[in-house]
Amino acid sequence: MTSSNKSINLSIVAAAHNEEENLTALVEEIVAAISPTDDSFEIIIVDDGSTDGSGKLLEKLMIQYPQLRSIKMLNTPPGKGNGQSAAFYAGFRAANGKLVIPLDADLQNDPADIPAMVELLHSSNADLIQGDRSADRQDTFVKRVTSIIGRMSRKVLLKDSIRDTGCSLRVMKREVALALPLEFKGMHRFIPGTARQLGYTVVETPVRHRPRIAGTTKYGIANRAIPGLIDCFATRWMHNRRRPTAASELEAASSNPIKHRQEPTKQEATT
């Protein structure tokens, strides 16, 4: 179901680096999951420095699926991408939907979970619904171990109680997506914890998880566990240093404040 930009409800955003073998099925599954609902939607796939045929395939898929848009990251290192945080940052800002729904492009997240998550966001009055793959994890041994290390580090260093913050599948209000500091490398791992720190309500829900059947994983111990631990310290520093930025302007002949055009986040509004 398509609509004009102003009336799009859902923006499904996937960051892809060399996922040519998975992109067709990804788009097909998203369309099959969302089309039966009453929600208008768009699909945004961010091509993050792919060196395979992902770009040309996306051009063909956009002809077949009018809901699909493709964003190409610029200034990527030779043979590499700028990373998932940067790709999501670009994708979120290109999104037109009232709700932004990121997920992985490797088909390990199941788009069929999205409608129930959207309904839960509305019924719980939450700002962000975080997927939890814990009961159905289909990862390699290395990824499971690095996830455990990451969870323990976040709990100790950040007091983060989110069980599966590494799950990319989540539903969030647009204002939450735009408030996240994803221009910093590695911050996609801390999205739900950062949202809570900004004053937003986060609710976790179980989601399915599937084994990767095509393409190759982009993460291992060297580029996941160790950088993740370093990022925990960086995130703690950022949390401690964050200050409210909301401001108001006074009229010349009145003591009644006028709200600045930029609305404060929930955290700032309660400060």
C-alpha positions in Angstrom: 0.0 0.0 0.0 1.5 3.3 -1.1 0.6 6.8 -0.3 2.0 10.4 -0.5 4.9 11.3 1.7 2.7 13.3 4.2 0.5 10.3 5.0 3.0 7.4 5.2 2.7 5.6 8.5 5.6 3.2 8.5 9.2 3.6 7.2 11.0 0.2 7.2 14.8 0.9 7.0 17.5 -1.7 6.3 21.2 -1.1 6.1 22.9 -3.3 3.6 26.6 -4.0 2.8 27.0 -6.7 0.1 23.6 -8.3 0.7 22.8 -8.9 -3.0 21.7 -12.5 -2.3 19.2 -11.4 0.3 17.7 -8.1 -1.0 15.0 -9.6 -3.2 13.6 -11.8 -0.5 13.9 -9.0 2.0 11.7 -6.7 0.0 9.2 -9.5 -0.8 8.8 -10.4 2.8 8.3 -6.8 4.0 5.7 -6.2 1.3 3.9 -9.5 2.2 4.0 -8.6 5.9 2.7 -5.0 5.7 0.4 -5.0 2.7 -2.5 -6.8 4.5 -2.5 -4.1 7.2 -4.1 -0.7 6.9 -0.8 1.1 7.3 0.7 3.0 4.4 4.5 2.2 4.2 7.8 2.7 2.4 10.9 0.6 2.3 14.3 2.3 2.5 17.4 0.2 1.8 20.6 2.0 2.5 23.4 0.7 0.3 26.5 1.2 2.6 29.5 0.9 0.3 28.5 -2.5 -1.3 31.0 -3.9 -3.8 28.7 -6.6 -5.2 25.6 -6.1 -7.4 23.4 -4.7 -4.6 23.1 -1.2 -6.2 22.0 -2.5 -9.7 19.6 -5.0 -8.1 18.0 -2.2 -6.0 17.5 -0.2 -9.2 15.5 -3.1 -10.7 13.6 -3.8 -7.6 12.4 -0.2 -7.4 10.7 -0.6 -10.7 8.9 -3.7 -9.5 8.1 -2.3 -6.0 6.9 1.4 -5.9 7.2 1.3 -2.1 11.0 0.8 -2.3 13.5 3.6 -2.1 17.3 3.2 -2.2 19.8 5.5 -0.4 23.5 5.2 -1.3 26.1 6.2 1.3 28.8 8.5 0.1 32.4 8.8 1.0 32.7 5.2 2.1 36.2 3.7 2.5 37.4 1.6 -0.4 35.7 -1.8 -0.3 33.9 -1.0 3.0 30.9 0.8 4.3 30.6 3.6 6.9 28.9 1.2 9.3 25.4 0.4 10.5 25.2 3.4 12.7 25.9 5.8 9.9 23.6 4.0 7.5 20.7 4.1 9.9 21.4 7.7 10.6 21.0 8.4 6.9 18.0 6.1 6.5 16.2 7.6 9.4 16.5 11.1 8.0 15.3 10.0 4.6 12.3 8.4 6.2 8.8 10.0 5.8 6.9 7.6 8.1 5.4 8.5 11.5 7.0 5.3 12.8 10.5 4.2 11.8 11.3 0.5 11.8 14.9 -0.6 11.3 15.9 -4.2 10.7 18.8 -6.2 9.4 19.1 -6.8 5.6 20.4 -10.4 6.1 16.9 -11.9 6.6 17.7 -13.0 10.2 14.9 -10.6 11.4 11.4 -11.7 10.4 9.3 -8.8 8.9 6.2 -10.8 9.8 6.8 -9.6 13.4 6.4 -5.9 12.5 2.5 -5.6 12.6 2.3 -7.0 16.1 5.1 -4.7 17.2 3.3 -1.7 15.8 0.1 -2.7 17.6 2.1 -3.1 20.8 3.5 0.4 20.5 0.0 1.9 20.2 -1.6 -0.3 22.9 1.3 0.3 25.4 1.6 4.0 24.7 5.4 3.4 24.3 7.8 5.4 22.3 10.0 2.4 21.2 9.3 -1.3 21.0 12.6 -3.3 21.1 12.7 -6.8 19.7 14.2 -9.5 21.9 15.6 -12.6 20.1 16.9 -14.3 23.3 14.4 -17.2 23.2 15.0 -18.0 19.5 18.6 -17.0 18.9 20.0 -18.6 15.6 23.5 -17.1 15.6 26.9 -18.7 15.4 28.8 -19.6 18.6 31.1 -16.5 18.2 28.2 -14.1 17.9 26.4 -15.6 20.9 29.5 -15.2 23.0 30.1 -11.6 21.9 26.5 -10.8 22.6 26.8 -12.2 26.2 29.9 -10.1 26.7 28.2 -7.0 25.4 25.1 -7.5 27.6 27.3 -7.9 30.7 29.3 -4.8 29.8 26.2 -2.7 29.3 24.7 -3.9 32.5 27.8 -3.0 34.5 28.9 0.2 32.8 25.6 1.7 31.7 23.0 0.1 34.1 21.3 -1.0 30.9 18.6 -3.6 31.6 17.6 -4.1 27.9 18.0 -7.8 27.3 18.8 -7.8 23.5 19.9 -4.3 22.6 21.7 -5.8 19.6 18.5 -6.7 17.9 18.0 -4.3 15.0 14.3 -5.0 14.7 12.4 -2.3 16.6 9.6 0.1 16.1 10.0 3.7 17.2 8.3 7.1 16.8 10.0 9.4 14.3 11.1 11.8 17.0 13.0 9.1 18.8 14.8 8.0 15.6 15.9 11.6 14.9 17.1 12.2 18.5 19.6 9.3 18.4 23.3 10.2 18.0 23.9 7.6 15.3 26.5 9.8 13.5 29.0 8.2 16.0 30.3 4.7 15.1 28.9 1.9 17.1 25.9 3.8 18.6 23.4 1.5 16.9 24.2 -1.0 19.6 22.9 1.4 22.3 19.6 2.6 20.7 17.1 1.4 23.3 19.3 2.5 26.3 20.0 5.9 24.7 16.2 6.3 24.1 15.5 5.6 27.7 18.3 8.0 28.8 16.6 10.7 26.7 13.3 10.1 28.6 11.5 7.9 26.1 9.5 4.8 27.1 10.9 1.5 25.8 9.1 -1.8 25.9 10.7 -5.2 25.0 8.9 -7.9 23.1 10.0 -11.4 21.9 10.6 -11.7 18.1 11.7 -14.5 15.9 15.3 -14.9 14.8 16.5 -16.9 11.7 19.8 -18.3 10.7 21.7 -16.5 7.9 21.3 -18.6 4.7 23.1 -16.3 2.2 25.9 -13.8 2.3 28.5 -13.5 5.0 28.4 -12.1 8.4 30.1 -8.7 8.9 30.9 -9.3 12.6 33.3 -11.3 14.7 35.2 -10.9 18.0 37.7 -8.4 16.6 35.1 -6.0 15.2 32.2 -6.7 17.6 33.2 -7.6 21.2 36.3 -5.5 21.7 34.9 -2.3 19.9 31.6 -2.9 21.7 33.3 -2.7 25.1 35.2 0.5 24.1 31.9 1.9 22.9 30.3 1.2 26.3 32.8 3.5 27.9 32.3 6.2 25.3 28.5 5.9 25.7 28.8 6.2 29.5 30.8 9.4 29.0 28.2 10.8 26.6 25.4 10.0 28.9 27.1 11.7 31.8 28.0 14.8 29.7 24.6 15.2 28.0 22.8 18.4 29.1 19.3 19.7 28.2 19.3 22.0 25.2 15.6 23.2 25.2 15.2 27.0 25.3 12.4 29.5 25.2 12.3 33.1 24.0 10.6 36.0 25.9 8.4 38.6 24.1 9.6 42.1 24.5 6.7 43.3 26.5 5.7 40.1 28.2 7.0 37.8 30.8 5.3 34.8 29.2 7.7 32.5 27.5 7.2 31.4 24.0 8.2 27.9 23.1 11.1 27.7 20.7 10.2 26.3 17.3 12.3 23.2 18.1 10.3 20.9 20.5 12.4 19.5 23.4 12.8 15.8 24.0 10.8 14.2 26.8 13.9 14.3 29.0 14.4 18.0 28.4 10.7 18.8 29.0 10.9 17.3 32.4 14.2 18.8 33.4 
